């Protein structure tokens, strides 16, 4: 640091002047300087100026080094913010157009809201009706509750009622047994009555069937017609016991039975559609019969007092005959 020295004191003298009008204060004029002092003063001034410039330059560089990155970052942030603002502006424009497009939808939604409100009013009305129904149901529940109490009281009486029912069931079973017995007795009485009536008309009862032994002779066809007029047929024979009953009751006299065949080569069959048992029937033919003498013996009769008593003969001959009918009409 350059210092300025003079021969006199560095502080100049101050001259006070007072006049009648005012008081003034000013420094004294400096004394004249020499040449060497002037040069020294210029040198110091130059040095000071260089130092100041150097400091200014350093400060500028320092400030540039510090402020430039900050300024660039700030500028980048400003650009980014500007881009974000542009994007938001675009979004706002898009939202504006969407709002315009959705305005119609909002109006439609308003109409739907009105419809929903109307539906809600209808629902509220329905709810009120349901509430009235619930009140009615509650009243009915109270009635049912009272009825349930009555049912509970009846349940307490069920064991006693069950005992009475068991007794009644036992009595009913006995009554049904008696009814069944009475029904059987009634059937037996009806059967006995039927038997008595048939016997009084000349029929004989054997093995659940009635048999009529005629007192007049007829051809085989006339005899069958007579039997049918009495709700019967010429008799069939299905067992040894029935064969024995028939030939013993016939007493050896010739009687037509219901056995016939169609033509010389036909098979024997019973006129009442009873299945013909050929093996069993072989025991009832007279030895050598049937022989179909003259190729005209197509009807059978019983003519001996013997188990083997069947003989074939011409259907046009006249013999006594035997009719047969069940004790009860056959079930349909």
C-alpha positions in Angstrom: 0.0 0.0 0.0 1.5 3.2 -1.1 1.4 6.1 1.5 1.5 9.8 0.6 3.9 11.8 2.9 4.4 15.5 2.9 6.8 17.8 4.8 3.9 19.0 6.7 1.2 17.3 8.6 -1.2 15.0 6.6 -4.2 16.8 8.1 -4.7 20.2 6.4 -5.3 23.1 8.5 -8.8 24.4 8.7 -9.4 28.0 8.5 -12.4 29.5 10.2 -13.9 32.7 8.8 -16.6 34.6 10.4 -18.3 37.5 9.0 -21.3 39.4 9.8 -23.6 37.4 7.6 -22.5 33.8 8.0 -19.9 31.5 9.2 -18.0 29.3 6.7 -15.6 26.4 7.1 -13.1 25.4 4.3 -9.7 23.8 4.2 -6.7 25.6 3.5 -5.1 25.3 0.1 -2.5 22.6 0.1 1.0 23.7 -0.2 2.7 23.1 -3.4 4.2 19.6 -4.0 7.4 18.6 -5.4 8.1 16.4 -8.6 9.1 13.2 -6.8 6.0 13.1 -4.7 3.9 13.4 -7.8 5.6 10.4 -9.5 5.3 8.3 -6.4 1.6 9.2 -6.2 0.9 8.1 -9.8 2.7 4.8 -9.3 0.6 4.0 -6.3 -2.5 5.0 -8.2 -1.6 2.6 -11.1 -0.9 -0.2 -8.7 -4.1 0.3 -6.9 -6.0 0.4 -10.2 -4.2 -2.9 -11.3 -5.1 -4.5 -8.0 -8.7 -3.4 -8.3 -9.0 -4.6 -11.9 -7.4 -7.9 -10.8 -9.9 -8.3 -8.0 -12.7 -7.4 -10.3 -11.6 -9.9 -12.8 -11.2 -12.6 -10.2 -14.6 -11.8 -8.8 -16.0 -12.0 -12.2 -14.4 -15.4 -12.9 -15.5 -16.6 -9.5 -19.0 -15.4 -10.0 -19.1 -16.9 -13.5 -17.9 -20.2 -12.2 -20.5 -20.2 -9.4 -23.4 -18.6 -11.1 -23.2 -20.2 -14.6 -24.1 -23.8 -13.5 -26.8 -22.3 -11.3 -28.0 -20.3 -14.2 -27.9 -23.2 -16.6 -29.8 -25.4 -14.1 -32.3 -22.7 -13.6 -32.7 -22.4 -17.3 -33.2 -26.2 -17.7 -35.8 -26.1 -14.9 -37.5 -23.3 -16.7 -37.5 -25.2 -19.9 -38.8 -28.3 -18.1 -41.5 -26.3 -16.4 -42.4 -24.8 -19.8 -42.7 -28.2 -21.3 -44.9 -29.4 -18.3 -47.0 -26.3 -18.7 -47.4 -27.1 -22.4 -48.4 -30.7 -21.6 -50.9 -29.4 -19.0 -52.2 -27.0 -21.5 -52.6 -29.9 -24.0 -54.3 -31.9 -21.3 -56.6 -29.1 -20.5 -57.5 -28.8 -24.2 -58.1 -32.5 -24.3 -60.2 -32.3 -21.1 -62.1 -29.4 -22.6 -62.9 -31.4 -25.7 -63.9 -34.4 -23.6 -66.1 -32.3 -21.4 -67.8 -31.0 -24.5 -68.2 -34.6 -25.8 -69.5 -35.8 -22.4 -71.9 -32.9 -22.0 -74.4 -35.0 -24.0 -73.7 -38.0 -21.8 -74.3 -35.9 -18.7 -77.6 -34.8 -20.1 -78.5 -38.5 -20.9 -77.3 -39.3 -17.4 -79.6 -36.6 -16.1 -82.5 -38.2 -17.9 -81.5 -41.6 -16.5 -81.3 -40.1 -13.0 -84.9 -38.8 -13.5 -85.9 -42.3 -14.5 -84.1 -43.8 -11.5 -85.9 -41.3 -9.3 -89.2 -42.4 -10.7 -88.2 -46.0 -10.2 -87.2 -45.1 -6.6 -90.6 -43.6 -6.1 -92.2 -46.8 -7.4 -89.8 -48.8 -5.1 -90.8 -46.7 -2.1 -94.4 -47.3 -2.9 -93.7 -51.0 -3.1 -91.8 -50.8 0.2 -94.8 -49.2 1.8 -97.0 -52.0 0.5 -94.5 -54.5 1.8 -94.5 -52.8 5.2 -98.3 -53.2 5.2 -97.9 -56.8 4.3 -95.3 -57.3 7.0 -97.8 -55.9 9.5 -100.4 -58.2 8.3 -97.9 -61.1 8.5 -97.0 -60.2 12.0 -100.7 -60.3 13.0 -101.0 -63.7 11.3 -97.8 -64.8 13.1 -99.4 -63.9 16.4 -102.4 -65.9 15.5 -100.2 -68.8 14.4 -98.2 -68.5 17.7 -101.5 -68.9 19.6 -102.4 -71.8 17.4 -99.0 -73.3 18.0 -99.6 -73.1 21.7 -102.8 -75.0 21.2 -100.8 -77.6 19.1 -98.3 -77.9 21.9 -101.1 -78.7 24.3 -102.4 -81.3 21.8 -98.9 -82.7 21.6 -98.9 -83.3 25.3 -102.0 -85.4 24.7 -100.5 -87.4 21.9 -99.1 -90.3 24.0 -102.6 -90.9 25.5 -104.1 -90.6 22.0 -101.5 -92.9 20.7 -102.4 -95.5 23.3 -106.0 -95.1 22.4 -105.1 -95.4 18.7 -103.1 -98.6 19.4 -106.2 -100.0 21.1 -108.4 -98.9 18.2 -105.9 -100.4 15.7 -106.0 -103.7 17.6 -109.7 -103.5 17.5 -109.7 -102.6 13.8 -107.5 -105.6 13.1 -109.9 -107.9 15.0 -112.8 -106.3 13.1 -111.0 -106.8 9.8 -110.3 -110.4 10.8 -114.0 -110.9 11.6 -115.0 -109.2 8.4 -112.7 -111.5 6.5 -114.1 -114.5 8.2 -117.6 -113.2 7.5 -116.7 -112.7 3.9 -115.4 -116.2 3.7 -118.5 -117.5 5.3 -120.6 -115.4 2.9 -118.8 -116.9 0.0 -119.1 -120.4 1.3 -122.8 -119.8 1.9 -123.2 -118.4 -1.6 -121.3 -121.4 -2.9 -123.4 -123.8 -0.9 -126.5 -122.0 -2.1 -125.3 -122.3 -5.7 -124.6 -125.9 -5.1 -128.0 -126.5 -3.6 -129.7 -124.7 -6.5 -127.6 -126.6 -9.1 -128.2 -130.0 -7.4 -131.9 -129.2 -7.2 -131.7 -128.8 -11.0 -130.0 -132.2 -11.4 -126.3 -131.1 -11.5 -123.7 -132.9 -9.5 -120.8 -131.2 -7.7 -117.2 -132.5 -7.8 -113.8 -130.8 -7.5 -115.2 -127.2 -7.8 -117.2 -128.0 -10.9 -120.8 -128.9 -11.7 -121.7 -131.8 -14.0 -125.0 -132.6 -15.7 -125.7 -136.1 -16.8 -128.4 -136.0 -19.4 -131.5 -138.3 -19.5 -132.0 -137.9 -23.2 -129.8 -138.7 -26.2 -128.5 -136.2 -28.7 -125.9 -135.9 -31.4 -122.6 -134.5 -30.3 -123.3 -131.1 -31.8 -126.9 -130.9 -30.3 -125.5 -132.0 -26.9 -122.9 -129.2 -27.1 -125.6 -126.6 -28.0 -127.7 -127.8 -25.0 -124.7 -127.4 -22.6 -124.0 -123.9 -23.9 -127.6 -123.0 -23.3 -126.9 -123.9 -19.6 -123.7 -121.8 -19.4 -121.6 -124.9 -19.8 -119.8 -127.1 -22.3 -119.5 -130.8 -22.9 -117.2 -132.0 -20.2 -113.4 -132.0 -20.4 -111.2 -134.4 -18.3 -108.0 -133.1 -16.7 -107.2 -135.7 -14.0 -107.5 -139.3 -13.1 -109.8 -138.5 -10.2 -112.2 -136.6 -12.5 -112.1 -139.5 -15.0 -113.0 -141.9 -12.2 -115.9 -139.6 -11.0 -117.3 -139.4 -14.5 -117.3 -143.1 -15.5 -118.6 -144.2 -12.1 -121.4 -141.7 -12.2 -122.2 -142.6 -15.9 -122.6 -146.2 -14.7 -121.2 -147.7 -17.9 -123.8 -146.0 -20.2 -122.5 -144.2 -23.3 -122.1 -140.4 -22.8 -120.7 -137.8 -25.1 -117.7 -135.9 -23.7 -116.3 -132.6 -25.1 -113.4 -134.2 -27.1 -113.4 -133.7 -30.9 -111.1 -133.2 -33.8 -111.2 -131.6 -37.2 -111.1 -134.2 -40.0 -109.1 -137.4 -40.2 -105.7 -135.8 -39.6 -106.8 -133.2 -37.1 -105.6 -133.1 -33.4 -107.9 -133.9 -30.6 -109.0 -130.9 -28.5 -111.4 -130.0 -25.7 -114.4 -127.9 -26.7 -114.1 -125.7 -23.6 -110.5 -124.7 -24.7 -108.9 -126.7 -21.9 -105.4 -127.7 -23.0 -105.3 -131.3 -24.3 -102.9 -133.5 -22.4 -102.1 -136.3 -24.8 -99.9 -138.3 -22.4 -102.6 -138.3 -19.7 -105.3 -139.0 -22.2 -103.5 -142.2 -23.4 -104.5 -143.7 -20.1 -108.3 -143.1 -20.7 -108.7 -144.6 -24.3 -110.0 -148.1 -24.7 -107.2 -150.3 -26.0 -107.1 -149.9 -29.8 -108.9 -146.6 -29.8 -109.2 -144.1 -31.3 -109.3 -146.0 -34.6 -111.4 -143.6 -36.8 -113.5 -146.4 -38.3 -114.7 -145.4 -41.7 -112.7 -142.1 -41.4 -115.8 -140.6 -39.8 -115.2 -140.9 -36.0 -114.3 -137.4 -35.0 -116.0 -137.2 -31.6 -115.3 -139.0 -28.3 -117.6 -140.7 -25.8 -117.3 -142.6 -22.6 -118.9 -146.1 -22.9 -117.5 -148.3 -20.1 -117.4 -148.6 -16.4 -113.6 -148.4 -16.4 -110.8 -145.9 -16.3 -110.1 -146.9 -20.0 -113.5 -146.0 -21.3 -113.0 -143.5 -24.2 -114.0 -144.4 -27.7 -114.2 -142.4 -30.9 -117.4 -142.4 -32.8 -119.4 -140.5 -35.5 -120.5 -137.1 -34.3 -124.0 -137.7 -35.8 -124.8 -140.6 -33.5 -127.1 -140.0 -30.6 -125.9 -140.7 -27.0 -126.4 -139.4 -23.6 -124.0 -136.5 -22.7 -122.3 -134.9 -19.8 -122.2 -131.0 -19.4 -119.6 -129.3 -17.2 -119.4 -125.8 -15.7 -117.2 -124.2 -12.9 -118.7 -123.5 -9.5 -117.8 -119.8 -10.0 -117.8 -118.0 -13.3 -114.2 -117.6 -14.5 -112.6 -114.2 -14.0 -112.4 -112.0 -17.1 
